[in-house]
Amino acid sequence: MKIEYPLPVKNITFRLKIIGGWVPNQPELILHCNGEGAYKGGGKISQSQIFTLFKHAIEIGFFEMESVYDGKGYKLDKKGMIQCHEQYIYDFPTYEVEIKIGNKKKKVTDRGWAPKRLKKFANMIERAYKPKK
């Protein structure tokens, strides 16, 4: 996804969805550029927090990541044959992290095999928004 600057903060939306794992039916978290959040109702997030999340996305190479990390891999064996193997572990939750900028969006789905920096980024998004209790 090519990002064009200057970029108004109000054009950025973050979305985090966690599916399965040990805590089923977790709600989707959406952080809007206007300072509003949607997650079990109520609450706000500042534009400076949106900016911080955006900077971190750039730093970890979010926009260059693969779209899906699902354990499917390829290797070249000793006989010169390309082998495909799949390693699914269903105890891991699936993380969907999406950043929308205007009408463009980048979504990365992690089924347990993404770089650790993506999971840390997902945790940052979740911590950035604290719903009212």
C-alpha positions in Angstrom: 0.0 0.0 0.0 1.5 3.3 -1.1 1.0 6.1 1.4 0.8 9.7 0.1 1.9 12.6 2.3 0.9 15.0 3.7 -1.7 12.8 5.4 -4.4 14.1 7.7 -4.7 12.1 10.9 -8.5 12.2 10.5 -8.1 9.8 7.5 -6.7 6.9 9.5 -8.7 4.1 11.1 -7.3 1.1 13.0 -9.2 -2.2 13.3 -8.3 -5.2 15.5 -10.2 -8.4 15.6 -9.2 -11.4 17.6 -10.9 -14.7 16.7 -10.8 -18.0 18.7 -8.0 -19.0 21.0 -8.5 -19.3 24.8 -11.0 -16.4 24.9 -13.7 -16.9 22.3 -16.1 -14.2 21.0 -13.8 -11.3 21.7 -15.3 -8.0 20.3 -13.8 -6.2 17.4 -11.9 -3.0 18.2 -12.1 0.0 15.8 -10.2 3.2 16.5 -11.4 6.1 14.4 -9.4 9.0 13.3 -11.9 11.5 14.9 -10.9 10.3 18.4 -13.8 7.9 18.8 -13.4 4.2 19.5 -15.8 1.3 19.2 -15.3 -1.5 21.6 -18.0 -2.6 24.1 -19.3 1.0 23.9 -18.1 4.4 25.1 -14.7 5.9 25.2 -12.3 8.2 23.3 -8.8 8.0 21.8 -6.7 11.0 21.0 -5.3 12.0 17.7 -1.8 11.8 19.2 -2.4 8.2 20.0 -3.6 7.5 16.4 -0.4 9.2 15.2 1.8 7.1 17.6 0.1 3.9 16.3 0.7 5.0 12.7 4.4 5.8 13.3 4.8 2.4 14.9 3.1 0.7 12.0 5.6 2.3 9.7 8.5 1.3 12.0 7.6 -2.4 12.0 7.0 -2.5 8.3 3.3 -3.2 8.6 2.5 -2.1 5.1 5.1 -4.4 3.6 4.0 -7.5 5.6 2.3 -10.5 3.9 -1.5 -10.5 4.0 -1.8 -13.8 5.7 0.5 -15.8 8.0 -1.0 -19.2 8.3 1.9 -21.7 8.7 1.9 -22.7 5.1 5.5 -22.8 3.9 7.6 -24.0 1.0 11.0 -25.6 1.0 13.5 -27.1 -1.5 14.4 -30.7 -0.5 17.7 -32.4 -1.2 16.4 -33.9 -4.5 15.6 -30.4 -5.9 11.9 -30.8 -5.3 9.7 -28.0 -4.0 7.7 -29.2 -1.0 4.7 -27.5 0.5 3.9 -28.1 4.1 1.1 -26.7 6.3 1.4 -26.4 10.1 -1.9 -25.3 11.6 -2.3 -25.0 15.3 -5.8 -24.2 16.3 -5.1 -23.2 19.9 -3.7 -19.9 18.7 -6.1 -17.0 18.3 -6.3 -15.4 14.9 -5.4 -11.7 14.9 -6.7 -9.4 12.1 -5.0 -6.0 12.1 -6.2 -3.5 9.5 -5.2 0.1 8.8 -7.4 2.1 6.6 -6.2 5.4 5.2 -8.9 7.2 3.2 -10.2 4.6 0.8 -7.1 2.4 0.9 -6.6 -0.4 3.4 -4.0 -3.0 4.4 -5.1 -6.0 6.4 -2.7 -8.6 7.9 -4.1 -11.9 9.3 -2.0 -13.8 11.8 -3.0 -17.4 12.5 0.0 -17.9 14.8 2.9 -17.6 12.4 3.4 -13.8 11.9 6.5 -12.0 13.1 6.3 -11.2 16.8 6.3 -7.5 16.0 2.8 -7.8 14.6 1.4 -9.3 17.9 3.1 -6.6 19.9 1.5 -4.0 17.5 -1.9 -5.7 18.0 -1.4 -5.4 21.8 -0.5 -1.7 21.4 -3.8 -1.1 19.5 -5.8 -2.8 22.2 -4.0 -0.9 25.0 -4.5 2.5 23.2 -8.2 2.3 23.7 -9.6 1.8 27.2 -13.3 1.6 27.3 -15.3 3.2 30.1 -16.1 0.9 33.0 
